[in-house]
Amino acid sequence: MTISVRDVEARNRFEAWEDGKPAGFAEYLRSDQLVVYPHTVVEPAFEGRGIGSALARAALDDARARGLSVLATCPFIKGWMLRHPEYTDLAYENRSRVAD
C-alpha cells in the first residue's frame, strides 16, 4: 500500500491518499507566523494503516519548512506531537515562552 499526502491549499487541508483512494485529511488555518490544526479525519476503512501519522508528519514538516509555530487544537495532532518529541519545538506554547 502506498500512502501519499499533499497540501491542498484551496481547501486548507492536507489530504492523504492510499493507492489512489482518499483516506483522510488534516485541516489547517495558516497565517504568516502560525498554523492551527483543528481537525483530522481518517476514513474508517483506512484506520490502523498509518494514515494519521503520515498526515501529522507532512503537516508538521510543512510548518517547520515555513518557519511557523503550531497550535494543535486537534487531539490527534497534539497527541502525535507529544509522542514525537522531535516536533515539540514547533508548539506555539513552547515558542511563545522562548520569545518572552
C-alpha positions in Angstrom: 0.0 0.0 0.0 1.3 3.4 -0.9 0.3 6.5 1.1 0.7 9.9 -0.4 0.0 13.2 1.3 -0.5 16.5 -0.4 -1.2 20.1 0.6 -4.5 21.2 -1.0 -4.3 24.9 -0.2 -7.6 25.7 -1.9 -9.3 23.5 0.8 -6.9 24.4 3.7 -6.0 20.9 4.4 -3.5 18.1 3.8 -5.1 15.1 2.1 -3.9 11.5 2.4 -4.5 9.0 -0.4 -3.7 5.3 -0.3 -3.4 3.6 -3.7 -5.4 6.4 -5.4 -8.3 6.4 -2.8 -9.0 9.3 -0.4 -8.0 8.1 3.1 -8.1 11.1 5.3 -7.3 14.8 5.8 -5.9 17.3 8.3 -7.5 20.7 8.2 -5.4 23.9 8.9 -5.7 27.6 9.3 -2.4 29.3 8.3 -1.0 32.8 8.8 2.4 34.3 8.3 3.6 33.1 11.8 1.2 30.4 13.0 -0.6 27.4 11.7 -3.6 25.9 13.6 -4.6 22.3 13.1 -8.2 22.0 14.3 -9.3 18.7 12.9 -8.0 15.4 11.5 -10.1 12.6 9.9 -9.1 9.1 8.8 -11.7 7.3 6.9 -12.8 4.2 8.9 -11.7 1.8 6.1 -8.2 3.1 6.4 -7.8 3.2 10.2 -4.7 1.5 11.6 -2.6 1.9 8.4 -0.5 4.9 9.4 -2.7 7.5 7.6 -3.0 9.8 10.6 0.8 9.6 11.2 1.5 10.4 7.6 -0.8 13.4 7.8 0.7 14.6 11.0 4.3 14.3 9.8 3.5 16.0 6.5 1.7 18.9 8.2 4.4 19.4 10.8 7.2 19.1 8.3 5.5 21.8 6.2 5.1 24.1 9.3 8.8 23.6 10.0 9.8 24.4 6.4 7.7 27.6 6.6 9.1 28.6 10.0 5.6 28.6 11.6 4.6 27.9 15.1 2.0 25.2 15.6 -1.2 25.4 17.6 -2.7 21.9 17.6 -6.2 22.0 18.8 -6.9 18.7 17.2 -6.4 16.0 19.8 -4.8 13.6 17.3 -2.1 16.1 16.1 -1.5 17.3 19.7 -1.1 13.7 20.9 1.1 12.8 17.9 3.4 15.8 18.7 3.7 14.7 22.3 4.7 11.1 21.2 7.3 12.5 18.8 9.5 14.9 20.7 11.4 16.0 17.6 8.3 18.1 16.8 7.6 19.7 20.2 9.8 22.7 19.4 7.2 23.7 16.9 4.4 24.0 19.5 3.2 27.6 19.9 3.3 27.2 23.7 7.0 26.4 23.6 7.9 29.1 21.1 5.9 31.8 22.9 7.8 31.1 26.1 11.1 31.5 24.3 10.0 34.8 22.9 9.1 36.3 26.3 
